[in-house]
Amino acid sequence: MIVKKNMGRVKSILMLLMMLGFFFGTYNLVCMMIEHNKAGNDLGSFDAKGMEIINTKAKYHVAVTATDAAYSQWQCRIMYYWYKKTKDMPGSAMGKFTRILHSGRGDQLMNEIPTFVVDPLPEGLDRGYIVLNRPWAFVQWLEKAEIDEEYILMAEPDHIFVNPLPNLASESEPAGYPFFYIKPAENEKIMRKFYPKENGPVTDVDPIGNSPVIIHKYLLEEIAPTWVNVSLRMKDDPETDKAFGWVLEMYAYAVASALHGIKHTLRKDFMLQPPWDVDVGKKFIIHFTYGCDYNLKGQLTYGKVGEWRFDKRSYLMGPPPKNISLPPPGVPESVVRLVKMVNEATANIPNWESLNRS
């Protein structure tokens, strides 16, 4: 189950395939986001529970799944830097932190970031869709690790804590972020393959992925094995694989939760995603998954490479440089804040430019 060492040529090919996958995945998401913004849609229907903090006392364990690729490593280092900066601030309910490394072996960050090593899926089972390892990683971690906290925050390497994050969940109801492009009701034909009619209406499936989600540990222990099975079944079904693409695993988590009768409190303030979300405000996590491209007038150029840009996919083989230039005047606060936070982290993390390279 562990990929053999000294396979430089294979690794290069895999990195090339990953780059192509990121390109097409990003292109599709950018197109969806453009259409979403043109239509003037918002997520106003998802705030029925308001923005009150549900549970501020119980700590949650921050868990991020990752690989040993340089691309994943440098993002984890920045994330962990800001975790340490915000962990003990007023309003935070952060407990311990674990990088769940699903590469099957340790790497050079083991002494820098608390890490738990798990096995990847058997070779070939993920079919090049590396995210499929995420649910399997959580199953192994939950079974083998000693987790002190009652709750778990499932996070990703490209998350930066921009404000102290309280516990947004309750024991029976996790908290998740509503993604506009996760649309169970609009994909009912496909959804019924995995969420039969006898389970209830498709609207019972929340428009979320597994991240960010704060959830009680015992609920995640119930969901995780189902999440693995649904993910593999979806990937094995050509129609579903084609329809859901790079968000397939997100749909799988949403379906697995619904199969266990679990609904999430949907929190728009959980996360912001530059460049589409322009204000930071009181939101808690910056998710820098989208490329930020602007001309020198400060105008967003959408999927076109800008005169100024910050895109994590520009740094697949090694970390971004220190002291990235700030964007031109007129660029939204969210993008400026993101670059400043990246710059602060890279200026203070030891061996930044030399430690994590493919």
C-alpha positions in Angstrom: 0.0 0.0 0.0 3.0 2.3 0.2 4.6 3.7 -2.9 8.2 2.7 -3.2 11.0 5.1 -2.8 13.4 6.2 -5.5 10.7 6.6 -8.1 11.7 10.0 -9.3 10.5 9.5 -12.9 7.1 8.2 -11.7 6.8 11.1 -9.3 7.5 13.6 -12.0 4.8 12.0 -14.2 2.4 12.1 -11.3 3.2 15.8 -10.6 2.5 16.6 -14.3 -0.8 14.8 -14.1 -1.6 16.6 -10.9 -0.8 19.9 -12.5 -3.2 19.1 -15.4 -5.8 18.1 -13.0 -5.5 21.3 -11.0 -5.7 23.3 -14.2 -8.9 21.7 -15.4 -10.4 21.6 -11.9 -9.7 25.3 -11.4 -10.9 26.2 -14.8 -14.3 24.5 -14.2 -14.7 26.1 -10.7 -13.7 29.6 -12.0 -16.3 29.2 -14.8 -19.0 28.2 -12.2 -18.0 31.1 -10.0 -18.2 33.6 -12.8 -21.6 32.5 -13.7 -22.6 32.5 -10.1 -21.5 36.1 -9.7 -23.1 37.2 -13.0 -26.4 35.8 -11.9 -26.2 37.8 -8.7 -26.8 34.8 -6.5 -26.0 34.8 -2.8 -26.2 32.3 0.1 -28.9 34.2 2.0 -31.1 31.2 2.3 -28.5 29.5 4.5 -28.7 31.7 7.6 -31.8 30.4 9.2 -30.0 29.7 12.4 -28.3 33.1 12.4 -24.7 33.7 13.2 -24.8 32.9 17.0 -22.0 30.9 18.5 -23.6 27.5 19.6 -20.8 26.1 21.8 -17.9 28.1 23.0 -16.6 25.8 25.8 -15.7 22.5 24.3 -12.4 22.4 22.4 -12.0 21.0 18.9 -9.0 19.2 17.5 -7.7 20.7 14.2 -7.1 17.9 11.7 -5.8 18.5 8.2 -5.2 15.8 5.7 -2.1 16.2 3.5 0.6 14.5 1.4 4.3 14.7 1.4 4.4 16.7 -1.9 6.1 20.2 -1.7 2.8 21.7 -2.8 1.0 20.3 0.3 3.9 20.9 2.6 4.3 24.7 2.2 0.6 25.2 2.6 0.6 23.2 5.8 3.5 25.2 7.2 1.6 28.5 6.6 -1.6 27.0 8.1 0.2 25.8 11.2 1.9 29.1 11.7 -1.5 30.9 11.9 -3.0 28.1 14.0 -0.3 28.8 16.6 -0.9 32.6 16.3 -4.7 32.3 16.9 -5.0 29.2 19.1 -5.0 31.0 22.4 -6.7 34.3 21.4 -9.9 35.3 23.1 -12.9 33.5 21.4 -10.8 30.6 20.1 -11.9 27.0 21.0 -8.9 25.4 19.3 -7.3 22.4 20.9 -4.4 20.4 19.5 -3.4 20.1 15.9 -2.7 17.1 13.7 -1.5 16.8 10.1 -2.8 13.5 8.9 -0.2 12.5 6.4 -1.6 9.9 4.0 1.6 9.3 2.1 2.4 6.1 4.2 5.7 7.4 5.5 7.1 10.4 7.4 8.6 13.5 5.8 10.9 16.4 6.8 8.1 18.3 8.6 7.6 15.6 11.2 9.4 17.6 13.9 7.9 20.9 12.9 4.2 20.0 12.7 2.4 17.4 14.8 1.8 14.6 12.3 0.1 11.2 12.3 1.1 9.0 9.4 -1.5 6.8 7.7 -1.6 4.6 4.6 -2.9 5.8 1.3 -5.5 3.8 -0.5 -4.2 0.7 -2.3 -2.3 1.7 -5.4 -4.5 2.6 -8.3 -7.7 2.7 -6.3 -7.9 6.5 -6.3 -7.5 6.6 -10.1 -5.4 9.7 -9.9 -7.9 11.5 -7.7 -5.8 12.0 -4.7 -8.5 13.6 -2.6 -10.1 10.2 -2.4 -7.5 9.4 0.2 -9.0 11.9 2.6 -11.9 9.9 4.0 -9.7 6.8 4.3 -7.1 8.9 6.2 -9.8 10.0 8.7 -11.0 6.4 9.2 -7.4 5.3 10.1 -6.7 8.3 12.3 -9.9 7.9 14.3 -9.2 4.2 14.9 -5.6 4.5 15.9 -4.9 8.0 17.3 -5.5 9.3 20.8 -7.7 12.3 20.4 -8.3 14.3 23.6 -10.9 16.7 22.3 -14.6 15.9 22.0 -14.9 17.8 18.6 -12.9 17.8 15.4 -12.4 20.5 12.8 -11.7 19.0 9.4 -9.5 21.5 7.6 -7.3 21.7 4.5 -3.8 22.9 3.9 -5.0 26.0 2.1 -6.8 27.3 5.1 -5.5 30.3 7.1 -7.1 31.3 10.4 -7.9 35.0 10.0 -9.9 35.3 13.2 -10.1 33.2 16.3 -12.5 30.3 15.6 -14.9 29.3 18.3 -16.7 25.9 18.4 -19.6 26.4 16.0 -21.1 22.9 16.4 -23.3 21.2 19.0 -23.1 17.6 20.0 -25.9 16.5 17.7 -25.4 19.0 14.9 -22.1 19.7 13.2 -21.3 23.1 11.6 -20.3 23.3 7.9 -19.8 25.9 5.2 -22.4 26.0 2.3 -20.8 25.8 -1.1 -22.9 27.3 -3.9 -21.7 24.7 -6.4 -22.7 21.6 -4.3 -26.3 21.2 -5.5 -27.9 17.9 -4.5 -31.4 18.9 -5.6 -30.2 19.8 -9.1 -28.5 16.4 -9.4 -31.3 14.2 -8.1 -31.0 11.5 -10.7 -27.3 10.9 -9.7 -28.0 11.4 -6.0 -30.6 8.7 -5.9 -27.9 6.1 -6.8 -26.4 6.8 -3.4 -29.3 8.3 -1.4 -32.4 6.2 -2.1 -35.9 7.6 -2.0 -36.7 5.7 1.2 -34.1 7.8 3.0 -36.0 10.9 2.3 -35.9 14.0 0.0 -32.7 14.9 -1.7 -32.9 18.3 0.1 -31.9 16.4 3.3 -28.4 16.3 1.8 -26.5 19.4 2.9 -24.7 21.6 0.2 -21.3 21.1 1.9 -18.1 19.2 1.7 -16.2 17.7 4.6 -14.1 20.9 5.1 -14.5 23.1 6.9 -16.6 21.1 9.3 -16.6 21.1 13.1 -18.2 17.8 14.3 -18.4 15.8 17.4 -16.0 12.9 17.4 -18.5 10.2 17.8 -20.5 11.5 14.8 -17.4 11.5 12.6 -16.6 8.0 13.7 -20.1 6.9 12.4 -19.8 8.9 9.1 -16.2 8.2 8.1 -16.5 4.5 7.0 -19.7 5.4 5.0 -17.9 8.4 3.5 -15.1 6.1 2.3 -17.6 3.7 0.7 -19.7 6.3 -1.0 -16.6 8.1 -2.4 -15.3 4.8 -3.9 -18.8 4.0 -5.3 -19.1 7.5 -6.8 -15.7 7.3 -8.4 -16.5 3.9 -9.8 -19.7 5.2 -11.5 -18.8 6.9 -14.8 -21.8 9.2 -14.9 -21.2 10.4 -11.3 -17.5 10.8 -11.8 -18.1 12.9 -14.9 -20.8 15.0 -13.3 -19.0 15.7 -10.0 -15.4 15.8 -11.1 -13.1 17.4 -8.6 -15.8 17.9 -6.0 -16.9 14.2 -6.0 -15.5 13.6 -2.5 -17.4 16.6 -1.2 -20.7 15.2 -2.4 -19.7 11.9 -0.9 -19.3 13.4 2.5 -22.6 15.2 2.2 -24.4 12.0 1.2 -22.7 10.0 3.9 -23.9 12.5 6.6 -27.4 12.4 5.3 -27.4 8.6 5.3 -26.7 8.8 9.0 -29.5 11.3 9.5 -27.1 14.1 10.3 -27.8 17.7 9.4 -25.2 20.5 9.6 -25.7 24.1 10.8 -24.7 26.1 7.7 -22.4 28.9 8.5 -21.6 31.5 5.8 -19.2 33.2 8.2 -17.1 30.0 8.6 -14.9 30.9 5.6 -14.2 33.4 2.9 -12.7 32.7 -0.5 -10.7 35.4 -2.3 -11.1 37.0 -4.8 -14.8 36.3 -4.8 -15.4 37.3 -1.2 -14.0 40.8 -0.8 -14.4 41.6 2.9 -12.8 39.7 5.8 -15.0 41.1 8.5 -15.7 38.6 11.3 -15.2 35.5 9.1 -12.8 32.9 10.5 -10.9 31.1 7.7 -9.4 32.4 4.4 -9.5 29.6 1.8 -7.0 30.5 -0.9 -8.1 27.9 -3.4 -8.8 30.3 -6.3 -6.3 32.2 -8.3 -6.3 36.0 -7.7 -5.5 37.8 -11.0 -5.7 41.6 -11.4 -4.5 44.2 -13.8 -2.6 47.2 -12.6 -5.8 49.2 -12.2 -6.9 46.7 -9.5 -9.5 45.1 -11.7 -10.1 41.3 -11.4 -9.4 39.5 -14.7 -11.3 36.3 -13.8 -9.6 33.1 -15.2 -7.0 35.1 -17.2 -3.4 35.6 -15.9 -3.2 39.1 -14.5 -0.4 41.6 -14.4 -0.5 40.9 -10.7 -1.4 37.5 -9.4 -1.3 35.1 -6.5 -2.2 31.6 -7.3 -1.2 28.6 -5.2 -0.9 26.5 -8.3 2.0 28.6 -9.4 4.0 26.8 -6.7 3.4 23.1 -7.2 7.1 22.1 -7.0 8.2 24.4 -4.2 7.2 27.2 -1.9 6.3 30.8 -2.9 9.0 33.3 -2.4 9.2 35.5 0.7 7.8 39.1 0.5 5.4 38.7 -2.3 4.5 42.1 -3.8 1.2 43.5 -2.5 -1.6 43.8 -5.1 -2.3 47.1 -6.8 -4.5 49.8 -5.3 -8.2 48.9 -5.5 -7.8 45.2 -5.0 -10.2 43.9 -2.3 -9.3 43.7 1.4 -9.5 39.9 1.4 -6.7 39.5 -1.2 -4.5 42.1 0.5 -5.0 40.4 3.8 -4.2 37.0 2.3 -0.9 38.2 0.8 0.1 40.0 4.0 -0.6 36.8 6.1 1.4 34.6 3.7 4.3 37.1 3.8 4.3 37.2 7.6 4.3 33.4 7.8 7.1 33.0 5.2 9.2 35.6 7.0 9.0 33.8 10.3 9.1 30.1 9.3 12.7 28.7 9.5 14.3 27.4 6.3 11.3 28.6 4.3 12.8 28.5 0.8 14.9 25.4 1.2 13.1 22.8 3.3 10.1 21.7 1.2 10.8 21.2 -2.5 10.0 18.3 -4.8 
